[in-house]
Amino acid sequence: MGRVTSQAPSLRLLTPLASLLLAVAAAAWVGVVVPSVTPFASLYMRTFGDDRGRRLAGFASGYLIVWIAAALPAYGLAWLAGRLAGARPAAATVLAVAIFAACGGYQLTPLKDRCLARCRSPLGFVLKLGAYQGRTRDLRVGLYHGAFCLACCWALMALLVAFGLMNVIAMVVLAGSVLVEKTWVWGPRFSRLLGVAALGLAFAVIFVPGLAPGLHQAPSPGGMGGM
């Protein structure tokens, strides 16, 4: 029975921890993604006529479904980062390298270019998706555009795990980067530059682990070690 009793505090902490991580992930999503989604959303909502509330609910539900599905692996990655940070520095560095390298590699792929090209043309999206018919058309539009948005942004959002989910500066910089690559005339080149920078960080973090502060917590003074 001693084993069960010792595990009980961990079980009681699981739900609050999950709630906290989901709340932080939601804040990160709002800060990083919403500004870049707004141009398309505002254009599409202008096509709403009667029954505006129902159509808006269907449209928003499409995005919500996509991002809830994306939250599951994101939660797993954040959980792993939390287990490694401070406790296993070598493994944390490997994870940081993997995150930076995955982001950098994806930013340079044709798939990223295709998704970015679609997201940079909100009017083109409206003209294409505005032809959808039926009662579920707004839900399908939200799903379709949300999937493209996720495919365009996931690699940059993953960097928040390396930089720290509560790192406000990193959140602002990443939100600005997403917005710039989607709206600036040189956005595609800027996107590839971000990829090169991420690959550079993947190499540099091997020698300077502090470049991934979300995975390398500084030990607290007078910590638990002496207890």
LOROVO-870568 format. One record per residue (C-alpha): residue number from 1; residue in three letters; chain; x, y negated, z. Coordinates in pm, 1 decimal. Example, Ala and Ser with C-alpha at 12.3 -4.5 7.8 and 13.67 -1.06 7.14 Angstrom:
<site><i>1</i><aa>ALA</aa><ch>A</ch><px>1230.0</px><py>450.0</py><pz>780.0</pz></site>
<site><i>2</i><aa>SER</aa><ch>A</ch><px>1367.0</px><py>106.0</py><pz>714.0</pz></site>
//
This chain:
<site><i>1</i><aa>MET</aa><ch>A</ch><px>0.0</px><py>0.0</py><pz>0.0</pz></site>
<site><i>2</i><aa>GLY</aa><ch>A</ch><px>297.3</px><py>-229.4</py><pz>49.6</pz></site>
<site><i>3</i><aa>ARG</aa><ch>A</ch><px>349.6</px><py>-248.9</py><pz>-325.0</pz></site>
<site><i>4</i><aa>VAL</aa><ch>A</ch><px>-8.9</px><py>-355.1</py><pz>-393.4</pz></site>
<site><i>5</i><aa>THR</aa><ch>A</ch><px>6.8</px><py>-620.4</py><pz>-120.3</pz></site>
<site><i>6</i><aa>SER</aa><ch>A</ch><px>332.0</px><py>-765.5</py><pz>-255.8</pz></site>
<site><i>7</i><aa>GLN</aa><ch>A</ch><px>184.8</px><py>-793.2</py><pz>-603.1</pz></site>
<site><i>8</i><aa>ALA</aa><ch>A</ch><px>-135.3</px><py>-966.0</py><pz>-488.5</pz></site>
<site><i>9</i><aa>PRO</aa><ch>A</ch><px>11.7</px><py>-1320.2</py><pz>-471.1</pz></site>
<site><i>10</i><aa>SER</aa><ch>A</ch><px>136.2</px><py>-1285.1</py><pz>-829.5</pz></site>
<site><i>11</i><aa>LEU</aa><ch>A</ch><px>-208.3</px><py>-1177.4</py><pz>-944.0</pz></site>
<site><i>12</i><aa>ARG</aa><ch>A</ch><px>-372.0</px><py>-1468.7</py><pz>-763.0</pz></site>
<site><i>13</i><aa>LEU</aa><ch>A</ch><px>-130.7</px><py>-1710.7</py><pz>-932.2</pz></site>
<site><i>14</i><aa>LEU</aa><ch>A</ch><px>-194.7</px><py>-1575.2</py><pz>-1282.0</pz></site>
<site><i>15</i><aa>THR</aa><ch>A</ch><px>-521.8</px><py>-1760.1</py><pz>-1350.5</pz></site>
<site><i>16</i><aa>PRO</aa><ch>A</ch><px>-406.5</px><py>-2104.4</py><pz>-1227.4</pz></site>
<site><i>17</i><aa>LEU</aa><ch>A</ch><px>-82.9</px><py>-2066.5</py><pz>-1424.8</pz></site>
<site><i>18</i><aa>ALA</aa><ch>A</ch><px>-271.6</px><py>-1970.1</py><pz>-1739.2</pz></site>
<site><i>19</i><aa>SER</aa><ch>A</ch><px>-507.5</px><py>-2264.8</py><pz>-1691.3</pz></site>
<site><i>20</i><aa>LEU</aa><ch>A</ch><px>-215.4</px><py>-2503.1</py><pz>-1648.8</pz></site>
<site><i>21</i><aa>LEU</aa><ch>A</ch><px>-37.9</px><py>-2376.4</py><pz>-1957.8</pz></site>
<site><i>22</i><aa>LEU</aa><ch>A</ch><px>-357.2</px><py>-2396.7</py><pz>-2164.1</pz></site>
<site><i>23</i><aa>ALA</aa><ch>A</ch><px>-414.5</px><py>-2752.3</py><pz>-2042.7</pz></site>
<site><i>24</i><aa>VAL</aa><ch>A</ch><px>-59.1</px><py>-2851.2</py><pz>-2134.6</pz></site>
<site><i>25</i><aa>ALA</aa><ch>A</ch><px>-94.0</px><py>-2680.6</py><pz>-2473.6</pz></site>
<site><i>26</i><aa>ALA</aa><ch>A</ch><px>-417.3</px><py>-2871.6</py><pz>-2534.6</pz></site>
<site><i>27</i><aa>ALA</aa><ch>A</ch><px>-245.8</px><py>-3199.0</py><pz>-2447.3</pz></site>
<site><i>28</i><aa>ALA</aa><ch>A</ch><px>39.3</px><py>-3112.0</py><pz>-2682.1</pz></site>
<site><i>29</i><aa>TRP</aa><ch>A</ch><px>-207.6</px><py>-3031.6</py><pz>-2959.3</pz></site>
<site><i>30</i><aa>VAL</aa><ch>A</ch><px>-392.7</px><py>-3359.8</py><pz>-2910.9</pz></site>
<site><i>31</i><aa>GLY</aa><ch>A</ch><px>-68.9</px><py>-3557.2</py><pz>-2904.3</pz></site>
<site><i>32</i><aa>VAL</aa><ch>A</ch><px>104.2</px><py>-3388.4</py><pz>-3197.6</pz></site>
<site><i>33</i><aa>VAL</aa><ch>A</ch><px>-169.3</px><py>-3273.7</py><pz>-3436.5</pz></site>
<site><i>34</i><aa>VAL</aa><ch>A</ch><px>-472.6</px><py>-3499.2</py><pz>-3397.4</pz></site>
<site><i>35</i><aa>PRO</aa><ch>A</ch><px>-304.7</px><py>-3814.8</py><pz>-3537.2</pz></site>
<site><i>36</i><aa>SER</aa><ch>A</ch><px>-215.4</px><py>-3631.9</py><pz>-3859.2</pz></site>
<site><i>37</i><aa>VAL</aa><ch>A</ch><px>-562.4</px><py>-3471.5</py><pz>-3893.0</pz></site>
<site><i>38</i><aa>THR</aa><ch>A</ch><px>-749.7</px><py>-3799.6</py><pz>-3849.9</pz></site>
<site><i>39</i><aa>PRO</aa><ch>A</ch><px>-719.5</px><py>-3928.5</py><pz>-4212.3</pz></site>
<site><i>40</i><aa>PHE</aa><ch>A</ch><px>-886.6</px><py>-3617.7</py><pz>-4357.3</pz></site>
<site><i>41</i><aa>ALA</aa><ch>A</ch><px>-1143.0</px><py>-3590.0</py><pz>-4077.8</pz></site>
<site><i>42</i><aa>SER</aa><ch>A</ch><px>-1251.1</px><py>-3952.8</py><pz>-4112.1</pz></site>
<site><i>43</i><aa>LEU</aa><ch>A</ch><px>-1288.4</px><py>-3919.0</py><pz>-4489.5</pz></site>
<site><i>44</i><aa>TYR</aa><ch>A</ch><px>-1481.7</px><py>-3593.6</py><pz>-4466.8</pz></site>
<site><i>45</i><aa>MET</aa><ch>A</ch><px>-1718.9</px><py>-3722.6</py><pz>-4199.6</pz></site>
<site><i>46</i><aa>ARG</aa><ch>A</ch><px>-1819.8</px><py>-4003.9</py><pz>-4433.1</pz></site>
<site><i>47</i><aa>THR</aa><ch>A</ch><px>-1989.2</px><py>-3740.0</py><pz>-4647.0</pz></site>
<site><i>48</i><aa>PHE</aa><ch>A</ch><px>-2223.4</px><py>-3652.2</py><pz>-4359.1</pz></site>
<site><i>49</i><aa>GLY</aa><ch>A</ch><px>-2579.8</px><py>-3762.8</py><pz>-4411.4</pz></site>
<site><i>50</i><aa>ASP</aa><ch>A</ch><px>-2869.1</px><py>-3618.3</py><pz>-4217.5</pz></site>
<site><i>51</i><aa>ASP</aa><ch>A</ch><px>-2812.3</px><py>-3387.0</py><pz>-3921.7</pz></site>
<site><i>52</i><aa>ARG</aa><ch>A</ch><px>-2476.9</px><py>-3550.7</py><pz>-3852.5</pz></site>
<site><i>53</i><aa>GLY</aa><ch>A</ch><px>-2441.5</px><py>-3401.4</py><pz>-3505.2</pz></site>
<site><i>54</i><aa>ARG</aa><ch>A</ch><px>-2483.8</px><py>-3041.0</py><pz>-3621.7</pz></site>
<site><i>55</i><aa>ARG</aa><ch>A</ch><px>-2243.0</px><py>-3090.5</py><pz>-3912.0</pz></site>
<site><i>56</i><aa>LEU</aa><ch>A</ch><px>-1980.4</px><py>-3248.2</py><pz>-3688.2</pz></site>
<site><i>57</i><aa>ALA</aa><ch>A</ch><px>-2014.0</px><py>-2960.2</py><pz>-3440.4</pz></site>
<site><i>58</i><aa>GLY</aa><ch>A</ch><px>-1961.0</px><py>-2704.8</py><pz>-3718.0</pz></site>
<site><i>59</i><aa>PHE</aa><ch>A</ch><px>-1663.0</px><py>-2895.7</py><pz>-3855.8</pz></site>
<site><i>60</i><aa>ALA</aa><ch>A</ch><px>-1495.5</px><py>-2925.7</py><pz>-3514.3</pz></site>
<site><i>61</i><aa>SER</aa><ch>A</ch><px>-1569.4</px><py>-2559.8</py><pz>-3437.2</pz></site>
<site><i>62</i><aa>GLY</aa><ch>A</ch><px>-1364.5</px><py>-2452.9</py><pz>-3738.6</pz></site>
<site><i>63</i><aa>TYR</aa><ch>A</ch><px>-1058.4</px><py>-2633.6</py><pz>-3604.4</pz></site>
<site><i>64</i><aa>LEU</aa><ch>A</ch><px>-1122.2</px><py>-2497.3</py><pz>-3256.9</pz></site>
<site><i>65</i><aa>ILE</aa><ch>A</ch><px>-1132.3</px><py>-2136.0</py><pz>-3377.5</pz></site>
<site><i>66</i><aa>VAL</aa><ch>A</ch><px>-802.8</px><py>-2175.7</py><pz>-3564.2</pz></site>
<site><i>67</i><aa>TRP</aa><ch>A</ch><px>-621.6</px><py>-2334.7</py><pz>-3273.0</pz></site>
<site><i>68</i><aa>ILE</aa><ch>A</ch><px>-759.2</px><py>-2095.5</py><pz>-3011.6</pz></site>
<site><i>69</i><aa>ALA</aa><ch>A</ch><px>-624.1</px><py>-1810.2</py><pz>-3223.8</pz></site>
<site><i>70</i><aa>ALA</aa><ch>A</ch><px>-289.8</px><py>-1991.0</py><pz>-3244.6</pz></site>
<site><i>71</i><aa>ALA</aa><ch>A</ch><px>-287.9</px><py>-2046.7</py><pz>-2866.9</pz></site>
<site><i>72</i><aa>LEU</aa><ch>A</ch><px>-250.2</px><py>-1674.3</py><pz>-2794.1</pz></site>
<site><i>73</i><aa>PRO</aa><ch>A</ch><px>103.5</px><py>-1630.9</py><pz>-2935.4</pz></site>
<site><i>74</i><aa>ALA</aa><ch>A</ch><px>188.6</px><py>-1981.7</py><pz>-2813.1</pz></site>
<site><i>75</i><aa>TYR</aa><ch>A</ch><px>92.0</px><py>-1880.6</py><pz>-2460.1</pz></site>
<site><i>76</i><aa>GLY</aa><ch>A</ch><px>304.6</px><py>-1566.6</py><pz>-2490.0</pz></site>
<site><i>77</i><aa>LEU</aa><ch>A</ch><px>604.8</px><py>-1772.3</py><pz>-2602.2</pz></site>
<site><i>78</i><aa>ALA</aa><ch>A</ch><px>554.9</px><py>-2024.2</py><pz>-2321.5</pz></site>
<site><i>79</i><aa>TRP</aa><ch>A</ch><px>522.7</px><py>-1740.0</py><pz>-2069.0</pz></site>
<site><i>80</i><aa>LEU</aa><ch>A</ch><px>847.8</px><py>-1585.2</py><pz>-2192.9</pz></site>
<site><i>81</i><aa>ALA</aa><ch>A</ch><px>1022.4</px><py>-1921.5</py><pz>-2177.2</pz></site>
<site><i>82</i><aa>GLY</aa><ch>A</ch><px>903.6</px><py>-1968.9</py><pz>-1820.5</pz></site>
<site><i>83</i><aa>ARG</aa><ch>A</ch><px>1039.1</px><py>-1627.3</py><pz>-1720.1</pz></site>
<site><i>84</i><aa>LEU</aa><ch>A</ch><px>1380.2</px><py>-1693.3</py><pz>-1874.2</pz></site>
<site><i>85</i><aa>ALA</aa><ch>A</ch><px>1431.5</px><py>-2057.9</py><pz>-1777.2</pz></site>
<site><i>86</i><aa>GLY</aa><ch>A</ch><px>1673.2</px><py>-2080.2</py><pz>-1487.8</pz></site>
<site><i>87</i><aa>ALA</aa><ch>A</ch><px>1676.7</px><py>-1704.1</py><pz>-1424.0</pz></site>
<site><i>88</i><aa>ARG</aa><ch>A</ch><px>1843.4</px><py>-1562.2</py><pz>-1736.8</pz></site>
<site><i>89</i><aa>PRO</aa><ch>A</ch><px>2039.7</px><py>-1841.7</py><pz>-1906.4</pz></site>
<site><i>90</i><aa>ALA</aa><ch>A</ch><px>2196.8</px><py>-1620.9</py><pz>-2173.0</pz></site>
<site><i>91</i><aa>ALA</aa><ch>A</ch><px>1859.5</px><py>-1484.0</py><pz>-2283.7</pz></site>
<site><i>92</i><aa>ALA</aa><ch>A</ch><px>1713.5</px><py>-1835.8</py><pz>-2268.6</pz></site>
<site><i>93</i><aa>THR</aa><ch>A</ch><px>1985.4</px><py>-1955.9</py><pz>-2504.8</pz></site>
<site><i>94</i><aa>VAL</aa><ch>A</ch><px>1906.1</px><py>-1673.8</py><pz>-2746.6</pz></site>
<site><i>95</i><aa>LEU</aa><ch>A</ch><px>1540.6</px><py>-1776.5</py><pz>-2740.6</pz></site>
<site><i>96</i><aa>ALA</aa><ch>A</ch><px>1636.4</px><py>-2140.6</py><pz>-2801.3</pz></site>
<site><i>97</i><aa>VAL</aa><ch>A</ch><px>1847.4</px><py>-2038.0</py><pz>-3101.2</pz></site>
<site><i>98</i><aa>ALA</aa><ch>A</ch><px>1557.9</px><py>-1831.8</py><pz>-3237.3</pz></site>
<site><i>99</i><aa>ILE</aa><ch>A</ch><px>1309.7</px><py>-2120.0</py><pz>-3197.4</pz></site>
<site><i>100</i><aa>PHE</aa><ch>A</ch><px>1535.5</px><py>-2378.6</py><pz>-3362.1</pz></site>
<site><i>101</i><aa>ALA</aa><ch>A</ch><px>1635.5</px><py>-2140.1</py><pz>-3641.4</pz></site>
<site><i>102</i><aa>ALA</aa><ch>A</ch><px>1275.6</px><py>-2035.1</py><pz>-3711.3</pz></site>
<site><i>103</i><aa>CYS</aa><ch>A</ch><px>1167.0</px><py>-2399.0</py><pz>-3727.5</pz></site>
<site><i>104</i><aa>GLY</aa><ch>A</ch><px>1456.9</px><py>-2501.0</py><pz>-3949.4</pz></site>
<site><i>105</i><aa>GLY</aa><ch>A</ch><px>1417.1</px><py>-2206.6</py><pz>-4184.0</pz></site>
<site><i>106</i><aa>TYR</aa><ch>A</ch><px>1042.2</px><py>-2254.6</py><pz>-4221.4</pz></site>
<site><i>107</i><aa>GLN</aa><ch>A</ch><px>1076.3</px><py>-2627.3</py><pz>-4290.3</pz></site>
<site><i>108</i><aa>LEU</aa><ch>A</ch><px>1281.3</px><py>-2536.9</py><pz>-4599.2</pz></site>
<site><i>109</i><aa>THR</aa><ch>A</ch><px>1042.8</px><py>-2276.5</py><pz>-4742.7</pz></site>
<site><i>110</i><aa>PRO</aa><ch>A</ch><px>809.3</px><py>-2318.0</py><pz>-5043.9</pz></site>
<site><i>111</i><aa>LEU</aa><ch>A</ch><px>514.8</px><py>-2231.9</py><pz>-4815.0</pz></site>
<site><i>112</i><aa>LYS</aa><ch>A</ch><px>587.8</px><py>-2535.8</py><pz>-4599.5</pz></site>
<site><i>113</i><aa>ASP</aa><ch>A</ch><px>615.7</px><py>-2749.9</py><pz>-4913.7</pz></site>
<site><i>114</i><aa>ARG</aa><ch>A</ch><px>279.9</px><py>-2623.7</py><pz>-5039.9</pz></site>
<site><i>115</i><aa>CYS</aa><ch>A</ch><px>99.2</px><py>-2680.5</py><pz>-4710.0</pz></site>
<site><i>116</i><aa>LEU</aa><ch>A</ch><px>255.8</px><py>-3023.1</py><pz>-4670.9</pz></site>
<site><i>117</i><aa>ALA</aa><ch>A</ch><px>153.1</px><py>-3121.7</py><pz>-5023.4</pz></site>
<site><i>118</i><aa>ARG</aa><ch>A</ch><px>-208.3</px><py>-3031.7</py><pz>-4942.2</pz></site>
<site><i>119</i><aa>CYS</aa><ch>A</ch><px>-203.5</px><py>-3213.6</py><pz>-4609.8</pz></site>
<site><i>120</i><aa>ARG</aa><ch>A</ch><px>-54.1</px><py>-3524.7</py><pz>-4771.4</pz></site>
<site><i>121</i><aa>SER</aa><ch>A</ch><px>-361.0</px><py>-3555.3</py><pz>-4996.6</pz></site>
<site><i>122</i><aa>PRO</aa><ch>A</ch><px>-667.2</px><py>-3590.8</py><pz>-4768.4</pz></site>
<site><i>123</i><aa>LEU</aa><ch>A</ch><px>-878.8</px><py>-3724.3</py><pz>-5056.0</pz></site>
<site><i>124</i><aa>GLY</aa><ch>A</ch><px>-791.5</px><py>-3418.4</py><pz>-5265.2</pz></site>
<site><i>125</i><aa>PHE</aa><ch>A</ch><px>-898.3</px><py>-3197.1</py><pz>-4976.2</pz></site>
<site><i>126</i><aa>VAL</aa><ch>A</ch><px>-1228.9</px><py>-3382.9</py><pz>-4946.3</pz></site>
<site><i>127</i><aa>LEU</aa><ch>A</ch><px>-1299.3</px><py>-3348.2</py><pz>-5318.5</pz></site>
<site><i>128</i><aa>LYS</aa><ch>A</ch><px>-1218.2</px><py>-2975.4</py><pz>-5309.8</pz></site>
<site><i>129</i><aa>LEU</aa><ch>A</ch><px>-1392.7</px><py>-2883.3</py><pz>-4985.7</pz></site>
<site><i>130</i><aa>GLY</aa><ch>A</ch><px>-1684.6</px><py>-3118.5</py><pz>-5038.2</pz></site>
<site><i>131</i><aa>ALA</aa><ch>A</ch><px>-1815.2</px><py>-2875.3</py><pz>-5298.6</pz></site>
<site><i>132</i><aa>TYR</aa><ch>A</ch><px>-1883.1</px><py>-2611.6</py><pz>-5031.5</pz></site>
<site><i>133</i><aa>GLN</aa><ch>A</ch><px>-2252.7</px><py>-2528.3</py><pz>-4993.0</pz></site>
<site><i>134</i><aa>GLY</aa><ch>A</ch><px>-2466.9</px><py>-2358.1</py><pz>-4730.5</pz></site>
<site><i>135</i><aa>ARG</aa><ch>A</ch><px>-2531.6</px><py>-2403.4</py><pz>-4360.2</pz></site>
<site><i>136</i><aa>THR</aa><ch>A</ch><px>-2180.6</px><py>-2288.8</py><pz>-4265.1</pz></site>
<site><i>137</i><aa>ARG</aa><ch>A</ch><px>-1998.4</px><py>-2517.5</py><pz>-4508.1</pz></site>
<site><i>138</i><aa>ASP</aa><ch>A</ch><px>-1867.0</px><py>-2751.3</py><pz>-4236.9</pz></site>
<site><i>139</i><aa>LEU</aa><ch>A</ch><px>-1743.3</px><py>-2458.2</py><pz>-4029.5</pz></site>
<site><i>140</i><aa>ARG</aa><ch>A</ch><px>-1561.5</px><py>-2322.7</py><pz>-4336.6</pz></site>
<site><i>141</i><aa>VAL</aa><ch>A</ch><px>-1411.3</px><py>-2665.4</py><pz>-4408.5</pz></site>
<site><i>142</i><aa>GLY</aa><ch>A</ch><px>-1281.5</px><py>-2684.3</py><pz>-4050.8</pz></site>
<site><i>143</i><aa>LEU</aa><ch>A</ch><px>-1137.6</px><py>-2333.7</py><pz>-4074.9</pz></site>
<site><i>144</i><aa>TYR</aa><ch>A</ch><px>-974.4</px><py>-2400.7</py><pz>-4412.7</pz></site>
<site><i>145</i><aa>HIS</aa><ch>A</ch><px>-822.1</px><py>-2736.1</py><pz>-4328.4</pz></site>
<site><i>146</i><aa>GLY</aa><ch>A</ch><px>-731.6</px><py>-2621.4</py><pz>-3977.2</pz></site>
<site><i>147</i><aa>ALA</aa><ch>A</ch><px>-541.0</px><py>-2324.9</py><pz>-4121.5</pz></site>
<site><i>148</i><aa>PHE</aa><ch>A</ch><px>-343.7</px><py>-2552.5</py><pz>-4354.7</pz></site>
<site><i>149</i><aa>CYS</aa><ch>A</ch><px>-276.0</px><py>-2791.0</py><pz>-4066.9</pz></site>
<site><i>150</i><aa>LEU</aa><ch>A</ch><px>-151.3</px><py>-2505.2</py><pz>-3849.9</pz></site>
<site><i>151</i><aa>ALA</aa><ch>A</ch><px>68.2</px><py>-2370.6</py><pz>-4130.0</pz></site>
<site><i>152</i><aa>CYS</aa><ch>A</ch><px>214.0</px><py>-2717.6</py><pz>-4173.9</pz></site>
<site><i>153</i><aa>CYS</aa><ch>A</ch><px>274.8</px><py>-2797.3</py><pz>-3805.7</pz></site>
<site><i>154</i><aa>TRP</aa><ch>A</ch><px>339.0</px><py>-2474.0</py><pz>-3614.1</pz></site>
<site><i>155</i><aa>ALA</aa><ch>A</ch><px>717.4</px><py>-2474.7</py><pz>-3652.4</pz></site>
<site><i>156</i><aa>LEU</aa><ch>A</ch><px>755.4</px><py>-2829.3</py><pz>-3523.1</pz></site>
<site><i>157</i><aa>MET</aa><ch>A</ch><px>510.9</px><py>-2764.1</py><pz>-3238.6</pz></site>
<site><i>158</i><aa>ALA</aa><ch>A</ch><px>711.8</px><py>-2458.0</py><pz>-3135.5</pz></site>
<site><i>159</i><aa>LEU</aa><ch>A</ch><px>1000.5</px><py>-2691.8</py><pz>-3058.7</pz></site>
<site><i>160</i><aa>LEU</aa><ch>A</ch><px>804.3</px><py>-2810.5</py><pz>-2754.8</pz></site>
<site><i>161</i><aa>VAL</aa><ch>A</ch><px>888.2</px><py>-2478.4</py><pz>-2590.2</pz></site>
<site><i>162</i><aa>ALA</aa><ch>A</ch><px>1258.7</px><py>-2553.8</py><pz>-2628.2</pz></site>
<site><i>163</i><aa>PHE</aa><ch>A</ch><px>1231.4</px><py>-2920.9</py><pz>-2535.2</pz></site>
<site><i>164</i><aa>GLY</aa><ch>A</ch><px>976.5</px><py>-2867.4</py><pz>-2257.9</pz></site>
<site><i>165</i><aa>LEU</aa><ch>A</ch><px>596.2</px><py>-2854.7</py><pz>-2274.6</pz></site>
<site><i>166</i><aa>MET</aa><ch>A</ch><px>574.6</px><py>-3149.2</py><pz>-2035.1</pz></site>
<site><i>167</i><aa>ASN</aa><ch>A</ch><px>846.7</px><py>-3349.8</py><pz>-2210.3</pz></site>
<site><i>168</i><aa>VAL</aa><ch>A</ch><px>654.2</px><py>-3662.8</py><pz>-2309.7</pz></site>
<site><i>169</i><aa>ILE</aa><ch>A</ch><px>943.4</px><py>-3805.5</py><pz>-2512.5</pz></site>
<site><i>170</i><aa>ALA</aa><ch>A</ch><px>970.2</px><py>-3486.0</py><pz>-2717.5</pz></site>
<site><i>171</i><aa>MET</aa><ch>A</ch><px>593.5</px><py>-3486.3</py><pz>-2769.6</pz></site>
<site><i>172</i><aa>VAL</aa><ch>A</ch><px>599.8</px><py>-3845.0</py><pz>-2898.2</pz></site>
<site><i>173</i><aa>VAL</aa><ch>A</ch><px>896.7</px><py>-3777.6</py><pz>-3128.9</pz></site>
<site><i>174</i><aa>LEU</aa><ch>A</ch><px>737.5</px><py>-3462.2</py><pz>-3271.0</pz></site>
<site><i>175</i><aa>ALA</aa><ch>A</ch><px>401.4</px><py>-3635.6</py><pz>-3317.2</pz></site>
<site><i>176</i><aa>GLY</aa><ch>A</ch><px>578.5</px><py>-3914.5</py><pz>-3503.3</pz></site>
<site><i>177</i><aa>SER</aa><ch>A</ch><px>767.3</px><py>-3663.2</py><pz>-3715.8</pz></site>
<site><i>178</i><aa>VAL</aa><ch>A</ch><px>446.3</px><py>-3479.8</py><pz>-3812.8</pz></site>
<site><i>179</i><aa>LEU</aa><ch>A</ch><px>280.7</px><py>-3809.7</py><pz>-3899.5</pz></site>
<site><i>180</i><aa>VAL</aa><ch>A</ch><px>579.6</px><py>-3934.3</py><pz>-4101.7</pz></site>
<site><i>181</i><aa>GLU</aa><ch>A</ch><px>614.9</px><py>-3618.0</py><pz>-4308.2</pz></site>
<site><i>182</i><aa>LYS</aa><ch>A</ch><px>244.2</px><py>-3631.5</py><pz>-4392.9</pz></site>
<site><i>183</i><aa>THR</aa><ch>A</ch><px>212.3</px><py>-4002.0</py><pz>-4471.3</pz></site>
<site><i>184</i><aa>TRP</aa><ch>A</ch><px>550.3</px><py>-4147.3</py><pz>-4572.5</pz></site>
<site><i>185</i><aa>VAL</aa><ch>A</ch><px>631.5</px><py>-4164.0</py><pz>-4943.2</pz></site>
<site><i>186</i><aa>TRP</aa><ch>A</ch><px>953.3</px><py>-3969.7</py><pz>-4871.7</pz></site>
<site><i>187</i><aa>GLY</aa><ch>A</ch><px>770.4</px><py>-3729.6</py><pz>-4641.4</pz></site>
<site><i>188</i><aa>PRO</aa><ch>A</ch><px>875.6</px><py>-3406.8</py><pz>-4818.5</pz></site>
<site><i>189</i><aa>ARG</aa><ch>A</ch><px>1242.7</px><py>-3507.2</py><pz>-4802.8</pz></site>
<site><i>190</i><aa>PHE</aa><ch>A</ch><px>1202.3</px><py>-3604.9</py><pz>-4439.7</pz></site>
<site><i>191</i><aa>SER</aa><ch>A</ch><px>1045.4</px><py>-3263.3</py><pz>-4372.8</pz></site>
<site><i>192</i><aa>ARG</aa><ch>A</ch><px>1348.1</px><py>-3087.3</py><pz>-4520.5</pz></site>
<site><i>193</i><aa>LEU</aa><ch>A</ch><px>1578.5</px><py>-3315.1</py><pz>-4321.1</pz></site>
<site><i>194</i><aa>LEU</aa><ch>A</ch><px>1397.9</px><py>-3202.3</py><pz>-4006.0</pz></site>
<site><i>195</i><aa>GLY</aa><ch>A</ch><px>1465.5</px><py>-2843.3</py><pz>-4112.1</pz></site>
<site><i>196</i><aa>VAL</aa><ch>A</ch><px>1835.5</px><py>-2908.1</py><pz>-4152.8</pz></site>
<site><i>197</i><aa>ALA</aa><ch>A</ch><px>1844.0</px><py>-3082.1</py><pz>-3813.4</pz></site>
<site><i>198</i><aa>ALA</aa><ch>A</ch><px>1670.2</px><py>-2786.0</py><pz>-3648.3</pz></site>
<site><i>199</i><aa>LEU</aa><ch>A</ch><px>1921.2</px><py>-2545.7</py><pz>-3799.6</pz></site>
<site><i>200</i><aa>GLY</aa><ch>A</ch><px>2198.2</px><py>-2767.4</py><pz>-3667.3</pz></site>
<site><i>201</i><aa>LEU</aa><ch>A</ch><px>2042.6</px><py>-2750.8</py><pz>-3320.3</pz></site>
<site><i>202</i><aa>ALA</aa><ch>A</ch><px>2024.2</px><py>-2371.0</py><pz>-3349.4</pz></site>
<site><i>203</i><aa>PHE</aa><ch>A</ch><px>2401.8</px><py>-2367.9</py><pz>-3381.2</pz></site>
<site><i>204</i><aa>ALA</aa><ch>A</ch><px>2477.0</px><py>-2647.0</py><pz>-3133.7</pz></site>
<site><i>205</i><aa>VAL</aa><ch>A</ch><px>2259.5</px><py>-2507.2</py><pz>-2852.0</pz></site>
<site><i>206</i><aa>ILE</aa><ch>A</ch><px>2491.7</px><py>-2205.6</py><pz>-2830.0</pz></site>
<site><i>207</i><aa>PHE</aa><ch>A</ch><px>2762.8</px><py>-2437.9</py><pz>-2698.9</pz></site>
<site><i>208</i><aa>VAL</aa><ch>A</ch><px>2539.7</px><py>-2700.9</py><pz>-2535.0</pz></site>
<site><i>209</i><aa>PRO</aa><ch>A</ch><px>2243.7</px><py>-2516.8</py><pz>-2375.7</pz></site>
<site><i>210</i><aa>GLY</aa><ch>A</ch><px>2115.1</px><py>-2845.1</py><pz>-2234.5</pz></site>
<site><i>211</i><aa>LEU</aa><ch>A</ch><px>1987.7</px><py>-2931.3</py><pz>-2583.5</pz></site>
<site><i>212</i><aa>ALA</aa><ch>A</ch><px>1693.6</px><py>-2704.9</py><pz>-2494.1</pz></site>
<site><i>213</i><aa>PRO</aa><ch>A</ch><px>1592.4</px><py>-2851.4</py><pz>-2155.3</pz></site>
<site><i>214</i><aa>GLY</aa><ch>A</ch><px>1266.0</px><py>-2657.8</py><pz>-2155.2</pz></site>
<site><i>215</i><aa>LEU</aa><ch>A</ch><px>1464.1</px><py>-2333.6</py><pz>-2138.2</pz></site>
<site><i>216</i><aa>HIS</aa><ch>A</ch><px>1746.2</px><py>-2442.2</py><pz>-1910.3</pz></site>
<site><i>217</i><aa>GLN</aa><ch>A</ch><px>1616.0</px><py>-2583.3</py><pz>-1585.0</pz></site>
<site><i>218</i><aa>ALA</aa><ch>A</ch><px>1864.5</px><py>-2751.2</py><pz>-1361.7</pz></site>
<site><i>219</i><aa>PRO</aa><ch>A</ch><px>1891.1</px><py>-2578.4</py><pz>-1023.9</pz></site>
<site><i>220</i><aa>SER</aa><ch>A</ch><px>1711.8</px><py>-2769.2</py><pz>-748.8</pz></site>
<site><i>221</i><aa>PRO</aa><ch>A</ch><px>1936.6</px><py>-2898.1</py><pz>-468.1</pz></site>
<site><i>222</i><aa>GLY</aa><ch>A</ch><px>1907.1</px><py>-2693.4</py><pz>-151.3</pz></site>
<site><i>223</i><aa>GLY</aa><ch>A</ch><px>1698.0</px><py>-2440.5</py><pz>-339.4</pz></site>
<site><i>224</i><aa>MET</aa><ch>A</ch><px>1559.2</px><py>-2106.0</py><pz>-238.1</pz></site>
<site><i>225</i><aa>GLY</aa><ch>A</ch><px>1887.6</px><py>-1928.9</py><pz>-265.6</pz></site>
<site><i>226</i><aa>GLY</aa><ch>A</ch><px>1972.6</px><py>-1986.4</py><pz>97.5</pz></site>
<site><i>227</i><aa>MET</aa><ch>A</ch><px>1639.5</px><py>-1866.0</py><pz>230.7</pz></site>
//
